[in-house]
Amino acid sequence: GDSVTQMEGPVTLSEEAFLTINCTYTATGYPSLFWYVQYPGEGLQLLLKATKADDKGSNKGFEATYRKETTSFHLEKGSVQVSDSAVYFCALRATGANSKLTFGKGITLSVRP
Amino acid sequence: DAGVTQSPTHLIKTRGQHVTLRCSPISGHKSVSWYQQVLGQGPQFIFQYYEKEERGRGNFPDRFSARQFPNYSSELNVNALLLGDSALYLCASSLSGADYYEQYFGPGTRLTVT
């Protein structure tokens, strides 16, 4: 079945450091790929998405490129801020009749001033 | 516009009891999905409903059931609660049941089973 694997966490960075969070997936066909963010005490928010190979999703300085050859969708940001501290989830949605999302385990990012 | 709302925010139940969680989708959205998020894990898909019909079901036991009402709100019911049912239950709504519409998540209901 479909699955998403995220790198182990947590991750602690200093403000303005470069961020990479790895995500790989297993799925049949051509899934859509997503990064969701969960701030403390809040629900999930869509951060960015890509719906086909080589697409780059971007939002709030975060970027991720859909790499079908490596089945990856790594999240990057050039300069993190304290306000980026949150839990980040990689997810996929297979093509089909419903909108089921398959999530990775999530990774906690803490950014120090 | 109001986002997805869920009630209650928190609740505590005892093993063997039954619980009902409620979700109101964003106005105009006709599809509701339910997810279970156990502490330290990513959300797991439980159900999707569209136009009052079940469109998808995850790998959960029959103790879990749901329904959608004519106003597109939804209830998730869990019978014979187990300790392992303790989790954050998330509801997400989207315009329709098709796979290309974005899902918007509510804040969740935190269920603790003792």
Boltz contact constraints between the chains, C-beta under 6 A:
constraints:
  - contact:
      token1: [A, 43]
      token2: [B, 105]
      max_distance: 6.0
  - contact:
      token1: [A, 43]
      token2: [B, 106]
      max_distance: 6.0
  - contact:
      token1: [A, 43]
      token2: [B, 107]
      max_distance: 6.0
  - contact:
      token1: [A, 43]
      token2: [B, 108]
      max_distance: 6.0
  - contact:
      token1: [A, 44]
      token2: [B, 105]
      max_distance: 6.0
  - contact:
      token1: [A, 89]
      token2: [B, 42]
      max_distance: 6.0
  - contact:
      token1: [A, 93]
      token2: [B, 99]
      max_distance: 6.0
  - contact:
      token1: [A, 96]
      token2: [B, 99]
      max_distance: 6.0
  - contact:
      token1: [A, 98]
      token2: [B, 48]
      max_distance: 6.0
  - contact:
      token1: [A, 98]
      token2: [B, 55]
      max_distance: 6.0
  - contact:
      token1: [A, 98]
      token2: [B, 56]
      max_distance: 6.0
  - contact:
      token1: [A, 98]
      token2: [B, 97]
      max_distance: 6.0
  - contact:
      token1: [A, 99]
      token2: [B, 94]
      max_distance: 6.0
  - contact:
      token1: [A, 99]
      token2: [B, 99]
      max_distance: 6.0
  - contact:
      token1: [A, 99]
      token2: [B, 103]
      max_distance: 6.0
  - contact:
      token1: [A, 100]
      token2: [B, 45]
      max_distance: 6.0
  - contact:
      token1: [A, 100]
      token2: [B, 56]
      max_distance: 6.0
  - contact:
      token1: [A, 103]
      token2: [B, 42]
      max_distance: 6.0
  - contact:
      token1: [A, 103]
      token2: [B, 43]
      max_distance: 6.0
  - contact:
      token1: [A, 104]
      token2: [B, 42]
      max_distance: 6.0
  - contact:
      token1: [A, 105]
      token2: [B, 41]
      max_distance: 6.0
  - contact:
      token1: [A, 105]
      token2: [B, 42]
      max_distance: 6.0
  - contact:
      token1: [A, 106]
      token2: [B, 42]
      max_distance: 6.0
